[in-house]
Amino acid sequence: MHFFDRLADRIATADSVVSVGLDPDPARLPDSVLDADLPRWQFNRRIIDATHEHAACYKPNAAFYEDPDGWRALEETIAYAHGKNVPVLLDAKRGDIGNTARQYAQILDEDEGPAADAITVNPFLGRDSLEPFLQRADRGVFVLGRTSNPGGEDLQDLELASGEKLYERVVHLADLWNGNGNIGLVVGATNPDELEEIRELVPDIPFLVPGVGAQGGDAEAAVEHGLADGVGLVNSSRGIIFAGEDAATRRGDSGDAFFKAAGQSAKQLKQRLNQFR
């Protein structure tokens, strides 16, 4: 079963297109998880418990797991999310060539433990750098299309000899490379006009739309232009997982209020997005 078929089923079950970013910054974890063997895993477990009813997908960012305990925490997190029947999209932005790319793509294999259902990739090195990911037809591959960070325009807005902008070329190439129907695009939510333009270029590719939440992206545009035949994801990370950061119970107790706030934030975002579906 292809990733986007599984994602469509999950969206229907949860009545949600919310992607919850699992970015457990060690400096921001509540005291209630710090004594655990793997604090990041304990944090993620409680976030998943609080939010899974409202999550279409979980999106851990690999940057928060780049150490031995972190990878253990990530593996436990993926397995636990799967136990709740929620797919996992690893935000790793991989993009390399040859054997290096093949090694990176092993995170999508089941051979050595729970594998991510999808991954983000950087297309800057071209088709061959993405081929080890694309050939896994049952896994989702989200290509960076147009990012929402201020520096994105340094390269993405450059005009090519053809008259198109660089990000428009990337979008067209992603469409050409989508032979297995497993490609999605990462398109930021902070510029609604560009979201609309990119949707017109590729009507059938689902988007992962970050930037709704702490970055203040346009929720209506994210839903209107981010979904293809009802399938797509709108991500919030800090706006959900640290929604309870200012709770009075952050220090010195079980942290129930902290995680309850995360669940409430996920629910509110789901309801907000569903107004436009």
N, C-alpha and C positions, 0 to 999 in steps of 0.2 A: 504494500500500500504506500503510495507516494506521500511525501511529507504534507503537501498542500491538501490532499484528501483528508489526512489525519487532522490537520489544522482546521479544516472546514467542519469536521465532526465536533471538534472541541469547541469551536466558536458557537455552534448550535447548542451544544450541551450547556455551556456556561452562559449563553446569551451575552457574549462579551468578545471584544476585540482587544482587550487590554493585555499588553505585555508588561510583566513586572520585572524590572531590572534588578538582579541580585548582585549588588556591588558592595560587599560588606567591608567598608573602610575600617581597618582595625582601630583607628583613632576615634571612631564615632560609635563603636559598639557599646550597648548598655552594660552596666556592671553585672546584670543578671546572667550574662553568658560568658564572662571573662574567665571564670574558673573552670570552664569545660575543657576537656581534652583537646577539642578542636573548636575554638570559639566561633569561627566563621561558619562552620557547619551547624553548630547549635543555633546561631543567629538565623541562618537560612531556614532551618527546620521550623522555627517558630514563626518566621515570616510566611512560609508556605502554609502552615496550619491556619494562619490568620487570613490568608488572601486567596487560597486555591479556588474557592467557590466563585471568585470573580475574575480569575486569570484564564486567558486563552493560551498563554505561553509564559514561560520564565526565560529570562535572558541574563545569565551570568556573564559578566565581563571578565575575560581571562586575566586582565591586568591585576585583579584583586586575588589571584590564586597562584601567582608565579613563584611558588616555593614548595618544598615537599609537603608540609602540612596543608598548604593551600590546595594542592592537587588532590590530596585525600579528601579535603572538605568538598571540593568540586564533585568528585566521584560520588560521595554520599548524597550530595545535593541533587544530582541528576537522578540517582536511583530513587530518592524520596519523592521527587516531583513526578516521576513515572508511576510511582505507587499511588499517586493521586490522579493519575490519568491526564496529566498536563505535560505537553511536549516542552522540550528545552532547546533553545536557540543559543549557541555559544557565540558571544560577541568577541571574536578573536582577530578579525580583520587580517587574516592570513593572505599572503601573496608572495610566492617565491617560485623558483624553477627547479626542475629535475628532481633529484632524490629528496631535497629539502621539502618541496611541496608534497611529495608522497608521504613523508614522515608526518608533516602537519595534518594531513588528511586522515591519519589513523585515529584521530579523536572521534571520527564518525563511525568507527568499527566497533562491533560488539565483542570482539575476541577477548579483550582483556578487562572487561567490566562495562558498566553502563556507558553508553555512547550518546553524544549529543544528537538530537534529531535534525539540527540545521546549524549552519555556521555563517558568519559574515566574512567576506573576502575582499581584498583590495585588487582591482583589475589593472594596476599601473604597469605590471610586467607582461600583460597580454594573455591571450587565450591559453598558452601552454602552462602558465603558472596556476591556472584555475582548473585545468583538466582533471587532476586527481580528485578534486571535489565534485566536479560536474558529472563524472562517470558513475558516481554513487546515486543512481537514479531515484532511490527511495529517500534520499536526504535533501533537505532544503539548502540552497546556496544563495545567500543574500549579498549581492554585489553593491559596493559603495557607488552610488550614483551621484547624488548631490547632497553634500553634508551641510549642516547648519552652523558650523563654527565660523567666526569672522574671517579666519585665514583661508577658508575653503576657496574663496574667489581668486587667491593667488595663482592657482593652476586651473581650477574647474571652470572659470569664466573666460579663459583664453580662447580667442577666436581662431579657428583653423582655416587653412586655405580654402576649404570647401564652403566657408561661411558659417558653419555651425560652431557652437561652443564645445569645449572639450567634454563637459558633462553630458551634452546632447549626444556626442559620439559614443561615449560609454553606454548610454541608455540604448542606443541603436545596436551596439555590439552585444549587449546583454540579451537583447531580443533575438539576435542571430544565433547566439550560443545556446539558446534554450531548447535544444533538441530533445532533452529528456523531460521537459516541463517542470524542472525543479529549481528554476531561478526566480528569485525575488530581487527587489531593489531597495536599498536604503536611501530614503529621501527625507530630508529634514522638514520639520513642521513650521519653521519660523518664517518661511516665505511662501504664503499661500498661492501666489501667482505662479511660482515655479512648480509647485506641486501640481497645479492644474495643467500647466504646459507639458510636464513630463507624463502625466496620465494620458494626455492626448497623443503623445508619441508612442506609448506602449499601453494600449487599452486592456491587455489581458494579463499583465504581470502584477502579482501582489506586491505591495510595498510594506516595508518596516519603517514606520514613521517615528523617529525619536524627537525629543524636544518639547513634548507636551508634558507639562508638569513644572519642574524647577526652571526650565528654560523659557517657559511662557509661550510655547507654540500654539498655533491656531487649531483648536480641537475640531471645529466644524470642517475646516479644509482637510484636516488629517483623515477624517472619515469619508468625506465626499469624494476625495481624490485618491485616498490611500488604498481603498478596497477595490479588488477586481472580482466581480461576481460575488460580492459579499465576503471575500477572503482577503485578509491583510491584518497587520498588527500596528497598534499605536502604543508606544512605550513610555513608561514613566519609571524612573529608578529612585532617585533621592526623594522625589515628591511622595512616594509611597513608603519605602522602607525606613525612612527617617522622619515620617510624619509625627511620630510620638517623641521626637528627640527632646522637646521642651516640657514633656510631661513631668509632673512633680515626682513621679515614681521612678524616674530614670536611674536614680542613685539609691542603692541600699535595699532593694526589695526584689520581688520575683519578676518585675518588669511587665506585668500583665497589661498595664495601661499603655506601655510603649507599643506592644504588638497589637493590641486592640485598635490603636490609632492607625496602624498600617492597614489593617483589614478594612477599617472605615474609609480610609483614603482610596483604597482599591475599589471599593463599592461605589464611592462617589464618582470616581473617574469613569467606571463602567456606565453608570446612569447618565453621566454627562455626555459620553460618546454615543450612547444608544439613542439620544434625542435626534441624532443626525443619520442614523442607519436606515 
